[in-house]
């Protein structure tokens, strides 16, 4: 109680640091970041407040496009290769992104990099 009263134990600040680490550092989606944060014992309220800053569709789309460029460009070299797209989709789902977000990001990726 004394540590909390003096501000040394602050779950909200810890949640913000973890959210930054998972979303900006590890490039996790909001679902995976939430899972990891809840796994560390943070309350749903603290997690939701910390992740609210990152719940912007444009930001998520830009982050996914960056991931596709940096990490999955070799796999997604052919727009007609459905098996490669399924592998990338599965990997991104494990990172915590939704299917809809991934589908839009892959469409944007091919529109930007293969139809110039």
C-alpha positions in Angstrom: 0.0 0.0 0.0 2.8 2.3 0.9 4.6 1.8 -2.5 1.3 2.4 -4.3 0.6 5.5 -2.3 4.1 7.0 -3.2 3.7 6.1 -6.8 6.3 3.4 -7.0 3.8 0.7 -8.0 1.5 2.1 -10.8 -0.3 -0.5 -12.9 -1.5 2.1 -15.4 2.0 3.4 -16.1 3.2 -0.2 -16.4 0.4 -1.0 -18.8 1.3 2.0 -21.0 5.0 0.8 -21.1 3.9 -2.7 -22.0 1.5 -1.4 -24.7 4.3 0.6 -26.3 6.7 -2.4 -26.1 4.3 -4.8 -27.7 2.6 -2.6 -30.3 5.5 -0.3 -31.3 8.4 -2.6 -30.5 7.3 -6.1 -31.3 4.7 -4.9 -33.9 1.9 -7.0 -32.3 -1.7 -6.5 -33.1 -4.0 -5.3 -30.3 -5.4 -8.7 -29.6 -2.0 -10.2 -29.0 -0.8 -7.2 -27.0 -3.9 -7.5 -24.8 -3.4 -11.2 -24.3 0.3 -10.7 -23.3 -0.6 -7.8 -20.9 -3.5 -9.8 -19.3 -1.1 -12.7 -19.0 1.1 -10.5 -16.8 -1.7 -9.8 -14.4 -2.9 -6.4 -15.4 -6.6 -5.5 -15.1 -8.9 -5.3 -18.1 -9.4 -1.6 -17.4 -5.6 -0.8 -17.4 -5.1 -2.8 -20.5 -8.0 -1.2 -22.4 -6.8 2.3 -21.4 -3.2 1.7 -22.4 -4.2 0.2 -25.8 -6.8 2.8 -26.6 -4.0 5.1 -28.0 -3.1 2.4 -30.6 -6.6 1.6 -31.7 -6.5 3.7 -34.9 -7.2 1.9 -38.2 -4.8 4.0 -40.2 -2.0 3.3 -37.7 -2.7 -0.4 -37.8 -2.8 -0.4 -41.6 0.5 1.4 -41.8 2.1 -1.0 -39.3 0.9 -4.0 -41.3 2.1 -2.6 -44.5 5.5 -2.0 -42.9 5.6 -5.6 -41.6 4.7 -6.9 -45.1 7.5 -4.9 -46.7 10.1 -5.7 -44.1 9.4 -9.3 -43.1 7.1 -10.9 -45.7 8.2 -9.4 -49.0 10.1 -12.5 -50.2 7.0 -14.7 -49.5 4.6 -12.3 -51.2 6.4 -11.9 -54.5 3.6 -13.2 -56.6 0.1 -11.7 -56.3 -1.5 -14.9 -57.6 0.1 -17.2 -55.1 -2.7 -18.0 -52.7 -0.7 -20.4 -50.6 1.9 -17.7 -49.8 -0.8 -15.3 -48.9 -2.4 -17.8 -46.6 0.9 -18.4 -44.8 1.4 -14.7 -44.3 -2.1 -14.3 -43.1 -1.7 -17.1 -40.6 1.5 -15.6 -39.3 -0.1 -12.2 -38.9 -3.1 -13.7 -37.2 -0.7 -15.2 -34.6 0.7 -11.7 -34.1 -2.8 -10.5 -33.1 -4.3 -8.8 -36.2 -7.8 -9.5 -37.6 -8.4 -11.2 -40.9 -10.1 -8.1 -42.3 -7.1 -5.9 -41.3 -4.7 -8.4 -42.9 -6.8 -8.7 -46.1 -6.9 -5.0 -46.6 -3.1 -4.7 -45.9 -2.2 -7.4 -48.4 -4.5 -5.7 -51.0 -2.8 -2.4 -50.3 0.6 -4.0 -50.5 0.0 -5.5 -53.9 -1.6 -2.2 -55.1 1.4 -0.1 -54.0 4.3 -2.4 -54.9 3.1 -4.4 -57.9 0.9 -2.0 -59.9 3.2 1.0 -60.2 
